[in-house]
């Protein structure tokens, strides 16, 4: 692979105008594709085999008029002047709004709040449930506009109208997070390279890659049901990874120029060495993200595939567009004007880089550094033992949004449970007395402590399937509601044995509980698959048994500490004001799985770039301690800069108002912080120092079986040096790319 990438780099360098033109065409074509389609997103779930999905399938068959799979909207009405909605002033206004909803496009049914008793005890708040004939992904612009027209007409009549439910389309999102991430990344790149030109290349290539990826995801959303957060995840990962991969290659290119190679040869060597590691790192992330599809949840599958596509584009950009851009800049990319006195001293050899000093410090105190790091991460991981999972609902919507206002108003008027009612289906087709079975089910629900209200059963035409609406006393994301659903299902089993009728709980709240449970169950097997893959890949790369084990255990420690931080902030509320967390809630159930998949790739990325330098030095005769310091000399500054950029891009999403996006941003930022600086920069050298020569040992039989994977292009360098294909140019030799990082 290293030889192929070497040739690809030189080809892109020579044909730089053609490569640039090709990427411009791709970008323009992607933009045209977006303008010619109408993509849509969804948060709907289908969970074959679960009780929630079985009940939904039964409702679609027995209650077709109920549109069980159709989107829903809750229209919450509040009298702004404090008068009752049943007064002579507001009653006709409410009736007019309900009539407008009934005539709106795609609407299947509307519940009249005044005639159905959906009015609060104070009489100032009411809500109506709007059911659509189509699922969320098929809600038209006209139907969405009709909902917002009702809000405006209500305001004109002196009524505060807010909207909730999955039929309400999200408003345009702010780009502040992306811009802040780019600005911080630009600042770090300028300091790292000391050159505006060198700093601009990773940013430019990242922007092109992210643009193509997002356009591709948008076009795909016209043909498949895409998760609403798929684009955000693709943007977040695509931006951070593209900048990092370009950073690795540009840094190696400048290093090759320093050694006296001409620009074309330097590009080829940079791609053959750093480019090989980029391909390896990109493949690990892609495999982990694509692997999310095995869990069997469509929403998670689309998020994983969208992010994997963004990573794929980032790798392709780094291997083709970036060499072409380097061809346009030539040796100017090595000229650093923004340098510090400290950087110049390091460049001249008058000062030891901080990365080397840190490596030597860790190797002198391996036990102390190892214990301090492991204990520290272990303490941070303790809150993860209280991890609870949920799916985002309107309570996690951005403060001030119509969804959040509707949730808060509904909770104020009726209690928190009204935002997440339970749909209880009584399947009495095998019962001798369906009416009695439904009556028993209603009585059972009414006796439960955490049930606020139970509406009378509604039967299908055949009279053998009943629909009962039960409102919990607790919020949809509370543990009390989770326990209530489990209690109803447990009691339903006893009811089925007694009367032959089956009791099933469904609805958005129950479905979310089932999804969270399934994701919780899938987390350990998925983690085992990812860790197993890490062991195999690193075994091939480093030809060592203990190095992969150490890397995998460090990865697990990073994930555990990150989950602990998320629980402490988002679930317990520690420092929530500092991070802009408006309200505590269980962790979004998608996050741990996504975290495992993404952090795995990033951890292997840093492991390869740091430890490969150690391995090369050890193979060439350095002692274990010397090899560690050498690895830090070559890799610490690049890994540090890459990690800072990653953290900056991810942390920028903490400014987003959406709880899911905020938690993903914080989770990924914390994971990179722990894995790069605590695990890779501290635990790895400490363990390697303690293991000494045993770290690189490999059983003879395994050595014969394993293929020799040349990730860092060591064979390529030896081949090129032996052939002397490019004698060093005296005019170029000695150029030292200016680099500055906290560790280098």
Residue pairs with C-beta under 8 A, 6 or more apart in sequence:
1 276
1 279
1 710
2 272
2 273
2 276
2 710
2 713
2 715
2 716
3 272
3 716
3 719
5 271
5 272
5 275
5 276
5 279
5 319
5 713
6 268
6 269
6 271
6 272
6 713
6 716
6 720
7 268
8 271
8 275
8 319
8 320
8 323
9 267
9 268
9 269
9 270
9 271
9 272
9 275
9 319
9 323
10 264
10 265
10 267
10 268
12 19
12 267
12 319
12 320
12 321
12 323
12 324
12 327
13 263
13 264
13 267
13 268
13 323
13 324
13 326
13 327
14 264
14 327
15 324
16 323
16 324
16 325
16 327
16 328
17 324
19 320
19 321
19 323
19 324
20 321
20 324
20 325
20 328
23 208
23 212
23 317
23 320
23 321
23 324
26 212
27 208
27 211
27 212
27 215
30 211
30 212
30 215
30 216
30 219
31 211
31 215
33 215
33 216
33 218
33 219
34 215
34 218
34 219
37 218
37 219
37 222
38 222
39 218
39 219
39 220
39 221
39 222
39 226
40 137
40 138
40 139
40 221
40 222
40 226
41 137
41 221
41 225
41 226
41 227
41 228
41 230
41 231
42 135
42 136
42 137
42 166
42 225
42 226
42 227
42 228
42 299
43 136
43 166
43 227
43 228
43 299
43 392
44 135
44 136
44 137
44 166
44 225
44 299
45 297
45 298
45 299
45 391
45 511
45 512
45 515
46 53
46 298
47 53
47 296
47 297
47 511
47 514
47 515
47 518
48 296
50 511
50 514
50 518
51 489
51 504
51 505
51 506
51 510
51 514
52 504
52 505
52 506
52 507
52 510
52 511
52 513
52 514
53 506
53 511
53 514
54 504
55 423
55 425
55 504
55 505
55 506
56 68
56 69
56 506
56 511
58 425
58 427
58 465
58 504
59 66
59 68
59 423
59 425
59 467
59 506
60 68
60 69
62 460
62 462
62 465
63 460
63 465
63 467
65 108
65 109
66 108
66 109
66 131
66 467
67 108
67 109
67 131
67 132
67 133
69 135
70 108
70 131
70 132
70 133
70 134
70 135
71 131
71 132
71 134
71 135
71 136
71 138
71 139
71 165
71 166
71 167
72 129
72 130
72 131
72 132
72 165
72 166
72 167
72 508
73 129
73 130
73 132
73 147
73 163
73 164
73 165
73 166
73 167
73 168
74 127
74 128
74 129
74 130
74 163
74 164
74 165
74 406
74 410
74 419
75 97
75 101
75 127
75 128
75 130
75 147
75 150
75 161
75 162
75 163
75 406
76 125
76 126
76 127
76 161
76 162
76 163
76 164
76 405
76 406
76 409
76 410
77 85
77 94
77 97
77 113
77 125
77 126
77 127
77 128
77 154
77 159
77 160
77 161
78 124
78 125
78 159
78 160
78 161
78 162
78 409
78 413
79 85
79 90
79 124
79 125
79 158
79 159
79 160
80 158
80 159
80 160
81 158
82 124
83 89
83 90
83 124
84 90
84 122
84 123
84 124
85 91
85 94
85 113
85 114
85 119
85 123
85 124
85 125
85 126
86 114
86 119
86 123
90 157
90 158
90 159
91 114
93 154
93 157
93 158
93 159
94 113
94 114
94 126
94 159
95 112
95 114
96 153
96 157
97 150
97 153
97 154
97 157
97 159
97 161
98 110
98 112
98 113
98 128
100 146
100 149
100 150
100 153
101 107
101 110
101 128
101 130
101 146
101 147
101 150
102 110
104 130
104 143
104 146
104 147
104 150
105 140
105 142
105 143
105 146
106 132
106 133
106 134
106 138
106 139
106 140
106 142
106 143
107 130
107 131
107 132
107 133
107 143
108 131
108 132
108 133
109 130
109 131
110 128
110 129
110 130
110 131
111 118
111 128
111 129
112 128
113 119
113 126
113 127
113 128
114 126
118 126
118 127
118 128
118 129
119 125
119 126
120 126
120 413
120 414
121 413
122 413
124 413
125 409
125 410
125 412
125 413
125 414
126 413
127 406
127 410
127 413
127 414
127 418
130 147
130 165
130 167
132 139
132 143
132 167
136 166
136 167
137 225
139 167
139 169
143 167
144 167
144 168
144 169
147 163
147 167
147 168
148 163
150 161
151 161
151 162
151 163
151 402
154 160
154 161
155 161
160 409
162 402
162 403
162 405
162 406
162 409
163 402
163 403
163 406
164 394
164 402
164 403
164 406
164 407
164 410
164 419
165 394
166 508
168 402
168 403
170 228
171 401
173 232
173 656
173 658
174 655
174 656
174 657
176 652
176 655
176 656
177 652
177 653
177 654
177 655
177 656
177 661
177 665
178 235
178 239
178 652
179 652
180 648
180 652
180 655
181 239
181 240
181 648
181 649
181 650
181 651
181 652
181 653
182 203
182 239
182 649
184 645
184 648
184 649
184 652
185 202
185 203
185 243
185 645
185 648
185 649
186 199
186 200
186 203
188 641
188 644
188 645
188 648
189 198
189 199
189 200
189 202
189 203
189 243
189 247
189 641
189 645
190 196
190 199
190 338
191 338
191 740
191 741
192 199
192 247
192 251
192 637
192 641
192 739
192 740
192 741
193 199
193 250
193 251
193 254
193 336
193 737
193 738
193 739
194 336
194 337
194 338
194 339
194 343
194 737
194 738
194 739
194 740
195 333
195 334
195 335
195 336
195 337
195 338
195 738
196 337
196 338
197 329
197 332
197 333
197 335
198 250
198 254
198 333
198 334
198 336
198 737
201 246
201 250
201 322
201 325
201 326
201 329
201 333
202 242
202 243
202 246
202 247
202 250
202 322
203 243
204 325
205 242
205 246
205 317
205 318
205 321
205 322
205 325
206 238
206 239
206 242
206 243
206 246
206 314
206 317
208 317
208 321
209 238
209 242
209 310
209 313
209 314
209 316
209 317
209 321
210 235
210 238
210 239
210 242
210 310
210 313
210 314
212 313
212 317
213 234
213 235
213 238
213 309
213 310
213 313
213 314
214 231
214 234
214 235
214 238
214 310
216 309
216 313
217 226
217 230
217 231
217 234
217 306
217 309
217 310
218 231
220 226
220 306
221 230
224 302
225 298
225 302
226 302
226 306
227 298
227 299
227 300
227 302
227 303
227 306
229 303
229 590
229 660
229 661
229 664
230 302
230 303
230 306
230 307
231 306
232 653
232 661
232 664
233 303
233 306
233 307
233 594
233 664
234 306
234 307
234 309
234 310
235 310
236 649
236 650
236 653
236 664
236 665
236 668
237 285
237 307
237 310
237 311
237 598
238 307
238 310
238 311
238 313
238 314
239 649
240 645
240 646
240 649
240 650
241 282
241 285
241 310
241 311
241 314
242 313
242 314
242 317
242 318
243 645
243 649
244 605
244 642
244 645
244 646
245 278
245 281
245 282
245 314
245 315
245 318
246 317
246 318
246 322
247 638
247 641
247 642
247 645
248 274
248 277
248 278
248 609
248 638
248 642
249 270
249 271
249 274
249 275
249 278
249 318
249 322
249 323
250 270
250 322
250 326
250 333
251 274
251 638
251 737
251 739
252 269
252 270
252 273
252 274
253 266
253 267
253 270
253 326
253 333
254 333
254 334
254 735
254 737
255 270
255 737
256 265
256 266
256 267
256 269
256 270
257 263
257 266
257 331
257 333
257 334
257 732
257 735
257 737
258 334
258 732
258 733
258 734
258 735
258 736
258 737
259 728
259 733
260 728
260 729
260 730
260 732
260 733
260 734
261 269
261 726
261 728
261 729
261 732
262 726
262 729
262 732
263 326
263 327
263 330
263 331
264 327
265 725
265 726
267 323
267 326
267 327
269 713
269 716
269 717
269 720
270 323
271 319
271 323
272 713
272 716
272 717
273 712
273 713
273 716
273 717
275 318
275 319
275 713
276 710
276 711
276 712
276 713
277 605
277 608
277 609
277 612
277 711
277 712
278 315
278 318
278 319
279 315
279 319
280 537
280 541
280 604
280 608
280 711
281 601
281 602
281 604
281 605
281 608
282 311
282 312
282 314
282 315
282 601
284 533
284 534
284 537
284 600
284 601
284 604
284 605
285 308
285 311
285 597
285 598
285 600
285 601
285 602
285 605
286 308
286 311
286 312
286 601
287 533
288 530
288 533
288 596
288 597
288 598
288 600
288 601
289 304
289 305
289 307
289 308
289 311
289 597
289 598
289 601
290 304
290 305
290 308
291 304
291 526
291 529
291 530
291 597
292 300
292 301
292 303
292 304
292 526
292 593
292 594
292 597
293 300
293 301
293 304
293 305
294 526
295 301
295 518
295 519
295 522
295 526
295 593
296 518
297 515
297 518
297 519
299 590
300 519
300 590
300 593
300 594
303 590
303 594
304 594
304 597
307 598
311 601
326 333
331 732
331 735
334 735
334 737
336 343
336 737
336 738
339 347
339 738
339 740
340 740
342 351
342 740
343 738
343 739
343 740
344 738
345 351
346 352
346 353
346 739
346 744
347 736
347 738
353 633
353 636
353 637
353 743
353 744
354 741
354 742
354 743
354 744
355 632
355 633
355 636
355 637
355 640
355 741
355 743
355 744
356 629
356 632
356 633
356 636
358 632
358 636
358 681
358 743
359 628
359 629
359 631
359 632
359 633
359 636
359 685
360 629
361 369
362 369
362 628
362 682
362 685
362 686
362 689
363 625
363 628
363 629
363 685
363 686
363 689
366 685
366 686
366 687
366 689
366 690
367 686
367 690
369 682
369 683
369 685
369 686
370 682
370 683
370 686
370 687
370 690
373 678
373 679
373 682
373 683
373 686
374 557
374 683
376 678
377 557
377 558
377 560
377 561
377 674
377 678
377 679
378 557
378 560
378 561
380 561
380 564
380 565
380 674
381 557
381 560
381 561
381 563
381 564
382 564
383 563
383 564
383 565
383 567
383 568
383 571
383 572
384 560
384 563
384 564
384 567
386 567
386 571
386 572
387 563
387 567
387 571
387 587
387 592
388 479
388 571
388 586
388 587
389 516
389 517
389 519
389 520
389 586
389 587
389 588
389 589
389 592
390 477
390 512
390 516
390 585
390 586
390 587
390 588
390 589
391 512
391 515
391 516
391 588
391 589
391 590
392 588
392 658
392 659
392 660
393 407
393 419
393 420
393 476
393 477
393 508
393 512
394 403
394 404
394 406
394 407
394 419
395 404
395 407
395 419
395 475
395 476
395 477
395 583
395 585
396 583
396 585
396 588
396 658
396 659
396 660
397 403
397 404
397 407
397 658
397 659
398 404
398 657
398 658
399 582
399 657
401 657
407 419
410 418
410 419
411 418
411 419
411 475
414 452
414 471
415 452
415 471
415 473
416 473
416 474
416 475
416 476
416 478
417 452
417 471
417 472
417 473
417 474
417 475
417 476
417 481
418 452
418 471
419 475
419 476
420 472
420 475
420 476
420 477
420 481
420 507
420 508
420 509
421 469
421 470
421 471
421 472
421 507
421 509
422 469
422 470
422 471
422 472
422 484
422 485
422 488
422 505
422 506
422 507
422 509
422 510
423 467
423 468
423 469
423 505
423 506
423 507
423 510
424 441
424 445
424 467
424 468
424 469
424 470
424 488
424 503
424 504
424 505
424 506
425 465
425 466
425 467
425 468
425 503
425 504
425 505
425 506
426 434
426 437
426 438
426 441
426 457
426 465
426 466
426 467
426 468
426 501
426 502
426 503
427 464
427 465
427 501
427 502
427 503
427 504
428 434
428 437
428 438
428 464
428 465
428 466
428 499
428 500
428 501
428 502
429 462
429 464
429 465
430 500
430 501
430 502
431 437
431 464
431 499
431 500
431 501
432 499
432 500
433 499
434 459
434 463
434 464
434 465
434 466
434 501
435 463
436 499
437 466
437 495
437 499
437 500
437 501
438 457
438 459
438 466
438 468
438 501
439 457
440 495
440 499
440 501
441 457
441 466
441 468
441 492
441 495
441 501
441 503
442 454
442 456
442 457
442 468
444 488
444 491
444 495
444 503
445 451
445 454
445 468
445 470
445 488
446 454
448 484
448 487
448 488
449 473
450 472
450 473
450 474
450 480
450 481
450 483
450 484
451 470
451 471
451 472
451 473
451 484
452 471
452 472
452 473
453 470
453 471
454 468
454 469
454 470
454 471
455 468
455 469
455 470
456 468
457 466
457 467
457 468
458 466
458 467
458 468
459 465
459 466
459 467
460 466
460 467
470 488
472 480
472 481
472 484
472 509
473 480
474 480
474 481
474 484
475 481
476 508
476 509
476 512
477 585
477 586
481 509
481 513
482 513
485 505
485 509
485 510
485 513
488 503
488 505
489 503
489 504
489 505
491 503
492 502
492 503
492 504
492 505
493 503
495 501
495 503
496 502
496 503
515 589
516 586
516 589
519 589
519 590
519 592
519 593
520 589
522 593
523 592
523 593
523 596
526 593
526 596
526 597
527 556
527 559
527 596
530 596
530 597
530 600
531 552
531 555
531 556
533 600
534 548
534 551
534 552
534 555
534 600
534 603
534 604
535 548
535 549
535 552
536 548
537 548
537 604
538 544
538 547
538 548
538 551
538 552
538 604
538 607
539 545
539 548
539 706
540 706
540 707
540 709
541 608
541 612
541 709
541 711
542 548
542 611
542 612
542 615
542 696
543 696
543 698
543 703
543 706
543 708
544 615
544 695
544 696
544 697
544 698
545 697
545 698
545 699
545 702
546 691
546 694
546 695
546 697
547 611
547 688
547 695
547 696
550 683
550 684
550 687
550 688
550 695
551 603
551 604
551 607
551 611
551 684
554 603
554 675
554 679
554 680
554 683
554 684
555 599
555 600
555 603
555 675
555 679
557 674
557 679
557 683
558 599
558 603
558 671
558 674
558 675
558 678
558 679
559 595
559 596
559 599
559 671
561 670
561 674
562 595
562 599
562 667
562 670
562 671
562 674
563 587
563 592
563 595
563 667
565 666
565 667
565 670
566 587
566 591
566 663
566 666
566 667
566 670
567 587
568 574
568 575
569 575
569 576
569 579
569 581
569 666
570 576
570 581
570 584
570 585
570 587
570 659
570 663
570 666
571 584
571 585
571 586
571 587
572 584
573 581
573 584
576 582
576 584
579 654
579 662
579 666
580 654
580 655
580 662
581 659
581 662
582 659
583 659
585 659
587 663
588 659
588 660
588 663
588 664
590 660
591 660
591 663
591 664
591 667
594 664
595 667
595 668
595 671
598 668
598 671
599 668
599 671
599 672
599 675
602 646
602 671
602 672
602 675
602 676
603 675
603 679
603 680
605 642
606 639
606 642
606 643
606 675
606 676
606 680
607 680
607 684
608 711
608 712
609 635
609 638
609 639
609 642
610 631
610 632
610 635
610 636
610 639
610 680
610 681
610 684
611 631
611 684
611 688
612 631
612 635
612 711
612 712
613 630
613 631
613 632
613 633
613 634
613 635
613 712
614 627
614 628
614 630
614 631
614 688
615 627
615 631
615 696
616 630
616 712
616 714
617 626
617 627
617 630
617 631
618 624
618 627
618 696
622 630
624 688
624 689
624 691
624 692
624 693
624 695
624 696
625 689
628 685
628 688
628 689
631 685
632 685
632 743
636 681
636 741
636 743
636 744
637 739
637 740
637 741
637 743
637 744
639 676
639 680
639 681
640 676
640 677
640 681
640 741
640 742
640 743
640 744
641 739
641 741
642 676
643 672
643 673
643 676
643 677
644 741
644 742
646 668
646 669
646 672
646 676
647 669
647 672
647 673
650 665
650 666
650 668
650 669
650 672
651 665
651 666
651 669
652 665
653 661
653 662
653 664
653 665
653 666
654 662
654 665
654 666
654 669
656 662
656 665
681 743
687 695
688 695
698 706
710 716
720 726
